[in-house]
Amino acid sequence: MERKLIFDAALRMIKEGKFAGSTMSEIAFYAHLTEKTVSYFFESRHQLISELATHIAEALRSTIKGPSGINSSFQDRFFQTWSALSSFYLRNPAFLAFVEQSESLTYAGETRLSERTLLLPLIQFFESAPETIRDKFNAVTLALVFHGSVITAVKLKENIPSGARDNEIRSLAEILWNGITQSQSVI
């Protein structure tokens, strides 16, 4: 329970731009806990961020694995994954803020978070792509481009009038799919 409160507080602070330079005391204040309680679970902000990244990566992994059938084509799984991930970020805007800011969540003496840690589930997804796709693009590149298009879609969904929303969002996934499958060569 306290651990979730601390995660929620850190995510709220990140989303509000108040995490950088914060102290454990400020994190405790946001979590409505004592600093001693926060320190019991996390020795440092670095440990908190590392464990929060793992927590978010697990949530992304379960979202990406989702309910796709064993006999689904890669194309079907591509669109299911794209839809699931965009829905996940729409439901969890603080997770999206964390992922977007993960590269800048580095503090003196602390290890830099790797975007690859957070995108590992997507990288693994693209490692299962048909050989015709894997021959043209590596899984890391595909994961980065896919993830970027999902983030763009989520931001568009918030700013496009509702009538055009779903068509515009779906078209981003289709453009990406067409680009991956119809590309002739890699530069």
N, C-alpha and C positions, 0 to 999 in steps of 0.2 A: 504493500500500500504506500509506504513512505517513498520507496524507490520510484514508483509511478508518479507521485507528486513532484519529486525532484526532476524527473525527466520532463514532465509537463511544464514545470517552471522554467527549466532551461530552454525548452522549445519556445515558450512564450517570450522569453527574454531575447532569444535569437531573432524571432519573427519581428519583435519590436525594435531590434537594433540595440539592445541594452546588455548583451552578453559580453561583448568585447570589453576588457578591462574590469569586469565585475569581480567581486570577491565572493568567497564561499558564504559570507554573511548575507550578501545581497541575494544570492541564489536561495538561501534558506528563507529569507524574507518573502520572496516570490512564491516559495513552496508552502508558506505558512508553517514552517518547522524551525527548530532551533539549529544554529550552526553546528552544534555537537551532533545532532541527528544526521545532518547532511554529511559531515565528516566521517561518521560511522560507516556510511555506505560508500563514500568516495573520498579518497585521500587528497585528491586534487581536482582542479577543473579539467586537467588533461584526462584523468581517469574517467571523469563524468562524460566528457565528449567522446572518448573512445568507446565506452560502454553504450552510450546513446547511439553512436554510429552503428554498432553491432545490432542494437535493438531495431533500428530503422532498416538496416540491411536484411534482417530476418523478416520484417513486415513486408519489405519489397519482394523478398524471395517467395513468401507465401502468396503474395498478390500475383507475381509473375507465373508461378506454377499453376495457380488457379484451377478451375474446373474443366480444363481442356481434355478432350477424349484421347485415348491412346491411339486411335486410328485417324485422328484429325491430321489433315495435311499441314505442312509447315506454314502455308499461306493462311489457313484458318487460325492456327495458333498465333501467327504474327498479329492478325487483327484482333483476336481475343486478348492477347497480351497488351497491345496498344490501348485498347478500350479499358481493360482492367487497370492499367497503370494510370491512365488519365483520370479515371473515376476515383482511384485511390488518392491521388493528389488533390482532387477537388474536395474530397471528404476530409483530408488531412493537410490543410494548407501550412501548418507549422512544420510538418515533415518536409514539404517542398522547400520551405525557407531554409531548413537545415541543410538539405542537399545542395541547394544553390550556394549557400555560404560555406560549405564544408572546406573549401580550399583556403578561405580566409580565417578559419577558426584555429589559428596557430598563435601560440603565445610563447614568450621567451622561455627557452629551455624545454619546450614541449615538441613532440614529434608532429609533423604535418600529417593531417588526415589525407588519405588518398581517395580520390574520386573512384578509383578502381575498386576500393573496398565496398563502397556503396553500390557500384554498378556491377559487381561480380555476378549477381543473379542474371542480369541481362547479358553479360559476356557469355555466361554458361548457356543461356538460351540460344544465342547466335552460334555457339560452337556446335549446336545440334542442327544447324541449317543444312540444307542439301549441299552437296559438293559443288554444284554449279554456282552457288552463291559464295561459298567459302573460298573457291578458287579466285574470285574477283576481289573480295574484301576480307579483311581479318575481323575477328569477332569483337575486338576492342573498338575499332572504328565504327562498326555497325551499332554497337551498344551506345556509343557516344552520340551518334547521329540520331538514332531512334529515341534516346532519352531527351535530346534537345528538341525534337519535334513534339514529343509529349508535353514538355514544359511550355512550348509555344502554344500548343492547343489549349492547355489549361488557362493560360493568360488570355488567349483569344476568347475563350468561353465566357470569361468574366466581362469582356468588353464589346462583344458583338450582340446586337439585338437578338432576342430569343428565337425569332422565326428563322433566321439564317444560321444560327449557331450549329446545329447538328450537321448540316450539310458541309459547312466550312470546316468543321472539326474532322469529319470523316475524310474530306478531301486531302487533308494533310497526310493522313495515314496512307491513302491511296497513292499520292505523289511519291512518298517514300518507298512504298512497295514497288511501284513501277520503276523507280530509279535503281533499286537494288536488282530487280529481276531483268530489266531490259538493257542494263549497261553492257557495253561491248568490251571495255577494257579498263584497266586501272592505270592511272598515271603514275 
